[in-house]
């Protein structure tokens, strides 16, 4: 029957096209694996989120020990013992190696029920999202209030057996609030501020969009190759490098325009809808360096894909799946600190992760060239590797 012949024809074509088989089966399987690993702690109620913090007890009193014990009982937060000086720990938090630092100062226990208590200091890294900041602050404040009420209610409990003494403690909650001094290490105009979500979301989704330039570039390249355009250009004596450069420069310009537009959206448009305004940092040349590095990496990556695939459909699917994988691993979709340790290690190998780290260094940490140079170098190196591979593939097609 004709229908069965057509079905058999499609099966034969599909079995010959290993690219399509790879995209249909292998890539979705890898994506499911990566996203499942990246989100396992976020969706697991038993394991909780992986929020880590340094806990420094400089008081060594009975009350500070009680506070440490209650903090250790929190399932969603994991304390790490300090292994160096407080100044070094603060620097680690500033560079987001750990999200928070909780410091119990000397005199905390003696002054807890006085008029001027010595507050516990909570420092948050610049990259900590506002929702996570509020979650950790609320948990820490709750523990402090419980320790405070336990200490101040103890005399009343001894005087009034059979009562818990808590009914007389509501007037002291304002005093308990003085026991915590919470602040972010994000600096703006020389002052410690709490970063808005736009500071993190704009660079994340900007990079995600920049790497999707591979779809229009690769589909156009495939169509021109199928129409014989490149055969005619090669017959004119144009080399592989010249052909690639003719694509690289215009699309690089498009990507840089995309950067300007997306940053403008964060600075001007988001505040119109009630959101915070994007702060671009105080190093415009460093920001330009990161924009150039990310643009070069994404366009070179697009040229590599254009020379790997054979059809426009393959280009679209391959680009979409690869971009989603790089975004999932690189912290675009899920913050890196919410991932398990294995996924956090893998995030160091994602080009989107390099770009996100570099932009966050500029926007949140007010970094200069020296701090951003490694991420820019990784992106330029990735772009050069993709470009070299594209030249080899184009030369191989030319010899066929």
FENMO-V333709 format. One record per backbone hydrogen bond with DSSP energy under -0.5 kcal/mol. CO is the residue of the C=O (numbers start at 0). NH is the residue of the N-H. E is the energy in kcal/mol with one decimal. If there is no record, write none. Layout:
# FENMO-V333709
CO:NH:E
CO:NH:E
This chain:
# FENMO-V333709
0:4:-1.8
1:5:-2.4
2:6:-2.4
3:7:-2.6
4:8:-2.1
5:9:-2.3
6:10:-2.2
7:11:-2.2
8:12:-2.4
9:13:-2.4
10:14:-2.6
11:15:-1.4
12:16:-1.2
15:17:-1.2
16:20:-1.6
17:21:-2.3
18:22:-2.4
19:23:-2.5
20:24:-2.0
20:25:-0.7
21:25:-0.5
21:26:-2.3
24:28:-1.5
25:29:-2.4
26:30:-2.6
27:31:-2.6
28:32:-2.1
29:33:-2.7
30:34:-2.7
31:35:-2.2
32:36:-2.1
33:37:-2.7
34:38:-2.0
35:39:-0.7
36:39:-0.5
36:339:-0.6
38:42:-1.9
42:44:-0.7
43:47:-2.2
48:50:-1.5
49:51:-0.7
50:77:-2.6
51:98:-0.8
51:99:-1.1
52:79:-2.7
53:55:-0.5
53:101:-3.3
54:56:-0.5
54:81:-0.6
55:57:-0.8
55:103:-3.3
60:64:-2.1
61:65:-1.7
62:66:-2.3
63:67:-2.5
64:68:-2.2
65:69:-2.1
66:70:-2.3
67:71:-2.3
68:72:-1.0
70:73:-1.4
73:76:-0.5
75:50:-1.0
76:78:-0.6
77:52:-1.9
79:54:-1.5
84:88:-2.1
85:89:-2.5
86:90:-1.8
87:91:-2.0
88:92:-2.2
89:93:-2.5
90:94:-1.5
91:96:-2.7
91:97:-0.6
92:95:-1.8
98:124:-2.6
99:53:-2.4
100:102:-0.6
100:122:-2.6
101:55:-2.9
101:103:-0.5
102:104:-0.8
102:120:-2.5
103:57:-2.7
104:107:-1.5
106:110:-1.7
107:111:-0.5
108:111:-0.7
110:113:-1.6
116:118:-0.7
119:121:-0.5
119:180:-3.3
120:102:-2.9
120:122:-0.5
121:182:-2.4
122:100:-2.1
123:184:-2.9
124:127:-1.6
128:132:-2.5
129:133:-2.5
130:134:-2.0
131:135:-2.6
132:136:-2.5
133:137:-2.5
134:138:-2.0
135:139:-2.5
136:140:-2.7
137:141:-2.2
138:142:-1.9
139:143:-2.3
140:144:-2.5
141:145:-2.0
142:146:-2.3
143:147:-2.7
144:148:-3.0
145:149:-2.4
146:150:-2.0
147:151:-2.7
148:152:-2.3
149:153:-0.9
150:154:-0.5
152:156:-2.4
153:157:-1.8
154:158:-1.5
155:159:-2.3
159:162:-1.4
164:167:-0.9
165:168:-1.7
168:171:-1.8
169:172:-1.2
171:175:-1.9
172:176:-1.7
173:177:-0.6
174:177:-1.0
175:178:-1.8
176:179:-1.1
178:119:-3.5
179:181:-0.6
180:121:-2.6
182:123:-1.8
185:192:-2.9
187:190:-1.4
190:187:-2.8
190:192:-0.6
192:185:-0.5
192:194:-0.6
195:198:-1.2
195:199:-0.5
196:199:-1.0
196:200:-2.7
197:201:-1.8
199:203:-1.3
200:204:-2.5
201:205:-2.0
202:206:-1.9
203:207:-1.7
204:208:-1.9
205:209:-2.4
206:210:-2.0
207:211:-0.5
208:211:-0.8
209:212:-1.4
210:213:-1.2
211:214:-1.6
211:215:-0.6
212:216:-1.9
213:217:-2.3
214:218:-2.4
215:219:-1.9
216:220:-2.2
217:221:-2.5
218:222:-2.3
219:223:-2.4
220:224:-2.0
221:225:-2.6
222:226:-2.0
223:228:-2.2
223:229:-0.7
224:227:-0.9
227:231:-1.9
228:232:-2.0
229:233:-2.7
230:234:-1.7
231:235:-0.6
232:235:-0.7
232:237:-1.5
233:236:-1.9
238:242:-2.0
239:243:-2.5
240:244:-2.4
241:245:-1.9
242:246:-0.7
243:246:-0.8
243:247:-2.9
244:248:-2.1
246:250:-1.7
247:251:-2.2
248:252:-2.0
249:253:-2.0
250:254:-2.3
251:255:-2.0
252:256:-2.1
253:257:-2.0
254:258:-2.0
255:259:-2.1
256:260:-2.4
257:261:-2.6
258:262:-2.5
259:263:-2.0
260:264:-2.0
261:265:-2.0
262:266:-2.1
263:267:-3.1
263:268:-0.9
264:268:-0.6
264:269:-2.6
265:277:-1.9
267:271:-0.6
268:271:-0.9
268:272:-0.8
269:272:-1.2
269:274:-1.9
270:273:-1.7
277:279:-0.5
282:286:-2.0
283:287:-2.3
284:288:-2.0
285:289:-2.2
286:290:-2.4
287:291:-2.5
288:292:-2.6
289:293:-2.7
290:294:-2.2
291:295:-2.7
292:296:-2.3
293:297:-2.3
294:298:-2.4
295:299:-2.3
296:300:-2.1
297:301:-1.8
298:302:-2.2
299:303:-2.0
300:304:-2.1
301:305:-2.4
302:306:-1.3
303:307:-0.7
304:307:-1.0
304:308:-2.1
310:314:-1.9
311:315:-2.3
312:316:-2.4
313:317:-2.9
314:318:-2.1
315:319:-2.1
316:320:-2.5
317:321:-2.4
318:322:-2.6
319:323:-2.1
320:324:-2.2
321:325:-2.6
322:326:-2.4
323:327:-2.6
324:328:-2.5
325:329:-2.3
326:330:-0.6
326:331:-2.0
326:332:-1.0
327:330:-0.5
334:337:-1.7
335:338:-1.7
339:343:-2.1
340:344:-2.0
341:345:-1.9
342:346:-1.7
344:347:-1.2
345:348:-2.1
346:349:-1.2
348:350:-0.5
349:353:-2.1
350:354:-2.3
351:355:-2.7
352:356:-2.4
353:357:-2.3
354:358:-2.6
355:359:-2.5
356:360:-2.0
357:361:-1.6
358:362:-3.0
359:363:-2.7
359:364:-1.4
360:366:-2.6
363:186:-0.7
367:370:-0.5
367:371:-1.4
368:372:-2.2
371:375:-2.0
372:376:-2.7
373:377:-2.3
374:378:-2.0
375:379:-2.6
376:380:-2.6
377:381:-2.6
378:382:-2.5
379:383:-2.5
380:384:-2.2
381:385:-2.3
382:386:-2.5
383:387:-2.5
384:388:-2.2
385:389:-2.3
386:390:-2.1
387:391:-2.0
388:392:-2.4
389:393:-2.6
390:394:-2.4
391:395:-2.0
392:396:-2.2
393:397:-1.9
394:398:-1.4
395:399:-0.7
396:399:-0.7
